[in-house]
Amino acid sequence: MLNIDWGLMVWTLITFALAVVVLWKYAFGPLQRVVDERRAQIRESLETAEATREEAARLLAEYKDTLASVRTEAEEMLERSRKAGEATRAEIIDAARKQAERTIDDAREQMERDMRVALEELKEQVAGLTLLATERVVGRSLTDDDHRRLVDEALAEIKLDQIELGRPE
């Protein structure tokens, strides 16, 4: 069976206690300090990572706000540009329309002036032809009073003032 040797047991306990004290002083103490330091480093790294994450989230939110602001401003600028372009286009069209109307009015006035000149020339030619025809028919030369009376009668019959050229409407 088992034989217990009390002397060996005491020396084993003393050796075990001495080994525990030596290990505690030179091994477990420094190991515990290393573990504590490592734990502190990990805690600091986690805190730094959390602070960095929060800063990144803040920067991301700021970036999104800035981007939204820039987009809104760009859309407003595009809208202002579009409105300015439409206003300019309307002004150009209005100016062109007014210029076209002025050109048409000027052309009508010129046509009326030309028509009056042509009618006056026609009156003179009709008066001359009437005088010539009358001299041949009568066979003698007319006095100025006869001449005027015949021209007035011929012109009254022709009614040149009532002649109008077709006008575009």
Secondary structure, 3 states (H helix, E strand, C coil): CCCCCHHHHHHHHHHHHHHHHHHHHHHHHHHHHHHHHHHHHHHHHHHHHHHHHHHHHHHHHHHHHHHHHHHHHHHHHHHHHHHHHHHHHHHHHHHHHHHHHHHHHHHHHHHHHHHHHHHHHHHHHHHHHHHHHHHHHHCCCCCHHHHHHHHHHHHHHHCHHHCCCCCCC
